Amino acid sequence: MVPPPRRRFGFTLIEVLVSLAIVAVLAALVAPMVIAANKRGKEQELRVALRQIRQAVDDYKLAADQGRVLVLPGQTRYPPSLAALATGVADLQDAQGRRIYFLRRVPRDPFAGNSQQAAEETWGLRSSQSDPDKPEPGADVFDVYSRSDAIGLNGVPYRQW
């Protein structure tokens, strides 16, 4: 009686190479989508952060216009810094002297490169005395912008958002 032929287990070199080629092609197709999804997520964070900070600046200005925030002569009615929005200011119309908080915390610019910087330092600041086309910091905070030189998926630089 002849013994049955041995069955070999494993893959041939050709099968392994074809499998690796298929995986490489799939990875090459998926990588740009993952990168775009990551960038889209950061852009959404930037939109939300800008909206929160700008709303807080507007709320501070409204409170100053209503006489709830101390404004010294020569000062504008805009916040002196981003930190003032989170640390709060004394409410002049509150008999108990409670503070008004405009932000829980200052959000961080998601496109800021240095993770060691404080969140307030990641933003570009524009004072109320600054030209809109050439924003510069000053004695108050009228607006904020991203310092990133990158361009968004919509073709607009993040500095202009």
C-alpha positions as CSV (number, residue, x, y, z in Angstrom):
1,M,0.0,0.0,0.0
2,V,1.2,3.4,-0.9
3,P,1.1,6.1,1.8
4,P,-1.0,9.1,1.0
5,P,0.9,12.2,-0.2
6,R,1.8,14.6,2.5
7,R,-0.1,17.8,2.5
8,R,2.0,20.9,2.7
9,F,0.9,23.7,5.0
10,G,1.7,27.4,4.5
11,F,1.7,29.8,1.7
12,T,3.9,30.1,-1.3
13,L,6.1,33.1,-1.9
14,I,3.8,34.3,-4.7
15,E,0.7,34.1,-2.5
16,V,2.4,36.2,0.2
17,L,3.7,38.8,-2.3
18,V,0.2,39.1,-3.9
19,S,-1.4,39.5,-0.5
20,L,1.1,42.2,0.6
21,A,0.6,44.1,-2.7
22,I,-3.2,44.1,-2.1
23,V,-2.7,45.4,1.4
24,A,-0.3,48.1,0.2
25,V,-2.8,49.3,-2.4
26,L,-5.6,49.4,0.1
27,A,-3.4,51.3,2.6
28,A,-2.4,53.8,-0.1
29,L,-6.1,54.4,-0.9
30,V,-7.2,54.8,2.7
31,A,-4.3,57.0,4.0
32,P,-5.4,60.3,2.2
33,M,-9.0,59.8,3.5
34,V,-7.7,59.4,7.1
35,I,-5.5,62.5,6.8
36,A,-8.4,64.5,5.4
37,A,-10.8,63.3,8.1
38,N,-8.2,64.3,10.8
39,K,-7.8,67.7,9.3
40,R,-11.6,68.1,9.0
41,G,-11.9,67.3,12.7
42,K,-9.3,69.9,13.6
43,E,-11.0,72.5,11.4
44,Q,-14.3,71.8,13.3
45,E,-12.5,72.3,16.6
46,L,-11.1,75.6,15.2
47,R,-14.6,76.8,14.2
48,V,-16.0,76.0,17.6
49,A,-13.1,77.6,19.5
50,L,-13.3,80.8,17.4
51,R,-17.1,81.0,17.9
52,Q,-16.7,80.5,21.7
53,I,-14.0,83.2,22.1
54,R,-15.7,85.7,19.8
55,Q,-19.0,85.2,21.6
56,A,-17.3,85.7,25.0
57,V,-15.6,88.9,23.7
58,D,-19.0,90.2,22.6
59,D,-20.6,89.2,25.9
60,Y,-17.8,91.1,27.8
61,K,-18.4,94.2,25.6
62,L,-22.2,94.0,26.3
63,A,-21.6,93.7,30.1
64,A,-19.2,96.7,29.9
65,D,-21.9,98.6,28.0
66,Q,-24.4,97.8,30.7
67,G,-22.1,99.0,33.4
68,R,-21.5,95.6,34.9
69,V,-17.7,95.6,34.2
70,L,-15.3,98.2,35.5
71,V,-13.9,100.3,32.7
72,L,-11.3,102.8,33.6
73,P,-10.9,106.1,31.7
74,G,-8.9,105.6,28.6
75,Q,-9.8,101.9,28.3
76,T,-12.1,100.4,25.7
77,R,-15.0,98.2,26.7
78,Y,-13.3,95.1,25.3
79,P,-11.5,92.6,27.5
80,P,-7.9,93.3,28.3
81,S,-6.8,89.7,27.6
82,L,-8.2,86.3,26.8
83,A,-7.4,85.2,30.4
84,A,-9.8,87.8,31.7
85,L,-12.7,86.0,30.0
86,A,-12.0,82.8,31.9
87,T,-10.8,84.2,35.3
88,G,-13.9,86.5,35.3
89,V,-14.4,90.0,36.4
90,A,-16.3,91.6,39.3
91,D,-19.9,92.3,38.6
92,L,-20.5,95.9,39.6
93,Q,-24.3,95.5,39.7
94,D,-24.1,92.5,42.1
95,A,-24.5,93.4,45.7
96,Q,-22.5,90.4,46.8
97,G,-19.7,91.2,44.4
98,R,-19.8,87.9,42.5
99,R,-17.8,87.5,39.4
100,I,-19.0,87.2,35.8
101,Y,-17.3,84.4,33.8
102,F,-17.5,84.5,30.0
103,L,-15.6,81.3,29.3
104,R,-15.0,78.1,31.4
105,R,-11.5,78.0,29.9
106,V,-9.8,79.5,27.0
107,P,-9.8,77.0,24.2
108,R,-6.6,76.0,22.5
109,D,-5.9,76.6,18.8
110,P,-6.0,73.1,17.4
111,F,-3.4,74.0,14.8
112,A,-0.9,75.5,17.3
113,G,2.3,73.5,17.1
114,N,3.8,74.0,20.5
115,S,1.8,72.0,23.1
116,Q,3.8,73.6,25.9
117,Q,2.2,77.0,25.3
118,A,-0.7,78.2,27.4
119,A,-4.0,78.2,25.5
120,E,-4.1,82.0,25.6
121,E,-0.8,82.2,23.8
122,T,-1.8,80.0,20.9
123,W,-4.1,82.6,19.4
124,G,-3.2,85.7,17.4
125,L,-4.9,88.8,18.9
126,R,-6.3,91.9,17.3
127,S,-7.0,95.0,19.3
128,S,-9.8,97.4,18.6
129,Q,-7.3,100.0,17.4
130,S,-5.8,97.5,14.8
131,D,-6.4,97.5,11.1
132,P,-8.5,94.5,10.0
133,D,-6.1,93.7,7.2
134,K,-3.1,93.8,9.4
135,P,-4.2,92.6,12.9
136,E,-1.9,93.5,15.8
137,P,-2.3,93.0,19.6
138,G,-2.8,96.0,21.8
139,A,-4.4,97.0,25.1
140,D,-7.6,95.0,24.5
141,V,-8.9,91.9,22.6
142,F,-11.2,92.8,19.8
143,D,-10.8,89.6,17.8
144,V,-8.7,86.4,17.6
145,Y,-7.3,84.4,14.8
146,S,-5.3,81.2,14.2
147,R,-1.6,81.8,13.8
148,S,-1.3,78.8,11.5
149,D,0.0,79.3,8.0
150,A,-1.9,76.3,6.7
151,I,-4.8,76.5,4.3
152,G,-8.1,74.9,5.1
153,L,-9.9,72.2,3.0
154,N,-12.1,75.1,1.7
155,G,-9.1,76.9,0.3
156,V,-9.1,79.7,2.9
157,P,-6.1,80.2,5.1
158,Y,-6.9,79.5,8.8
159,R,-5.6,83.1,9.7
160,Q,-8.7,84.4,7.8
161,W,-11.3,82.3,9.5
